[in-house]
């Protein structure tokens, strides 16, 4: 194992000694740059930087224009939605008003229909009371008559019925 480590170290040393001189030759010596060339390069860099700044400013300006256009679109969409909501609320209000009007009409109609029926019912009740009173009077009179004249039971009923029929128009007129 130790022998192998020595072999590996020896190989590495040989390779390093073979590659190291070529690395030293790989460096290229740059020519001398004068101050004038440095100043020209710096001015050129400044001009390019100004041009780049101008391009960035123009780009930002264009992006702002696009955002403004999008804002205007959103504002018009908001106005459209607001108008649509107002229209829907108006229609909803109209429908509610119609429903309430229909309910009011139904209640009013029921009352107007029931009012003549109530008057007819009261008239009928009154006439039935009058008929009951007349029937009681006629019974009393028939008992007086029966006590005076003795008639068989079917004849008594027929006389009461005929008197009732004869007096009915008078009772209804009262």
C-alpha positions in Angstrom: 0.0 0.0 0.0 2.8 2.3 0.8 4.5 1.4 -2.4 1.4 2.5 -4.3 1.4 5.8 -2.6 4.9 6.4 -3.6 4.1 5.5 -7.2 1.2 7.9 -7.3 3.3 10.7 -5.9 6.0 10.1 -8.4 3.6 10.3 -11.3 2.2 13.5 -10.0 5.6 15.0 -9.7 6.6 14.0 -13.2 3.3 15.4 -14.7 3.7 18.7 -12.8 7.2 19.2 -13.9 6.1 18.5 -17.5 3.2 20.9 -17.4 4.6 23.8 -15.3 7.1 25.2 -17.9 4.3 25.2 -20.6 2.1 27.2 -18.2 4.7 29.8 -17.8 5.0 30.1 -21.6 1.1 30.5 -21.9 1.2 34.1 -20.5 1.2 36.6 -23.3 2.9 39.9 -22.7 0.6 42.9 -23.4 1.8 45.8 -25.3 2.2 49.1 -23.5 -0.9 51.2 -23.5 -0.5 55.0 -23.6 -2.5 57.5 -21.5 -4.1 58.8 -24.6 -5.5 55.4 -25.5 -6.8 55.0 -21.9 -8.6 58.3 -22.1 -10.1 57.5 -25.5 -11.3 54.1 -24.2 -12.8 55.8 -21.1 -14.6 58.5 -23.2 -15.9 55.7 -25.5 -17.1 53.8 -22.4 -18.8 57.0 -21.1 -20.5 57.5 -24.4 -21.7 53.9 -24.5 -22.9 54.2 -20.9 -24.8 57.4 -21.9 -26.4 55.6 -24.8 -27.2 52.7 -22.6 -28.8 55.0 -20.0 -30.8 56.7 -22.8 -32.0 53.3 -24.0 -33.0 52.4 -20.5 -34.8 55.7 -20.1 -36.7 55.2 -23.4 -37.5 51.7 -22.4 -38.9 52.8 -19.0 -40.9 55.6 -20.7 -42.4 53.0 -23.2 -43.2 50.7 -20.3 -44.9 53.6 -18.4 -47.0 54.3 -21.6 -48.1 50.7 -21.7 -49.0 50.7 -18.1 -51.0 54.0 -18.6 -52.8 52.4 -21.5 -53.6 49.3 -19.4 -54.8 51.6 -16.6 -57.1 53.4 -19.0 -58.5 50.0 -20.2 -59.1 48.9 -16.6 -60.9 52.2 -15.9 -63.2 51.8 -18.9 -63.9 48.2 -17.8 -64.6 49.5 -14.3 -67.1 52.0 -15.7 -68.7 49.3 -17.8 -69.1 47.0 -14.8 -70.4 49.9 -12.7 -73.0 50.7 -15.5 -73.9 47.1 -15.7 -74.4 46.8 -12.0 -76.5 50.0 -11.9 -78.6 48.5 -14.7 -79.0 45.2 -12.9 -80.0 47.0 -9.7 -82.6 49.1 -11.6 -84.1 45.9 -13.1 -84.1 44.2 -9.7 -85.9 47.2 -8.2 -88.4 47.2 -11.0 -89.1 43.4 -10.5 -89.5 43.9 -6.7 -91.8 46.8 -7.3 -93.9 44.7 -9.7 -94.1 41.9 -7.3 -95.2 44.2 -4.4 -97.7 45.8 -6.7 -99.1 42.4 -7.7 -99.4 41.4 -4.0 -101.1 44.7 -3.2 -103.5 44.2 -6.1 -104.3 40.6 -5.0 -105.1 41.8 -1.4 -107.2 44.7 -2.7 -109.0 42.3 -5.1 -109.8 39.8 -2.4 -111.2 42.6 -0.2 -113.4 44.0 -3.0 -114.6 40.5 -3.9 -115.4 39.6 -0.3 -117.2 42.8 0.5 -120.3 42.1 -1.6 -120.2 38.5 -0.3 -120.2 39.8 3.2 -123.2 42.0 2.5 -125.1 39.1 0.9 -124.2 36.9 3.8 -125.5 39.5 6.3 -128.7 39.9 4.2 -129.2 36.1 4.2 -128.5 35.9 7.9 -131.0 38.6 8.5 -133.6 36.9 6.3 -133.0 33.6 8.0 -133.6 35.3 11.4 -136.7 36.8 10.1 -137.8 33.4 8.7 -137.1 31.8 12.1 -139.1 34.5 13.9 -142.0 34.2 11.3 -141.9 30.4 11.7 -142.1 30.7 15.5 -145.0 33.1 15.1 -146.7 30.8 12.7 -146.2 27.9 15.0 -147.8 29.8 17.8 -150.8 30.7 15.6 -151.1 27.2 14.3 -151.1 25.9 17.8 -153.9 28.3 18.6 -155.7 27.2 15.5 -155.1 23.5 16.3 -156.5 24.0 19.7 -159.6 25.6 18.2 -160.0 23.1 15.4 -158.9 19.5 15.7 -157.2 18.4 12.4 -155.3 15.3 11.7 -151.4 15.8 11.8 -150.8 15.8 8.0 -153.4 18.4 7.5 -151.8 20.6 10.1 -148.5 20.5 8.4 -150.0 21.4 5.0 -151.8 24.4 6.5 -148.6 25.7 8.1 -146.7 25.1 4.9 -149.3 27.0 2.8 -149.4 29.9 5.3 -145.6 30.0 5.2 -145.5 30.1 1.4 -148.1 32.8 1.4 -146.2 35.0 3.9 -142.8 34.4 2.5 -142.8 37.3 0.0 -143.8 39.6 2.8 -141.0 38.4 5.0 -138.4 38.8 2.3 -139.5 42.4 1.6 -139.0 43.4 5.3 
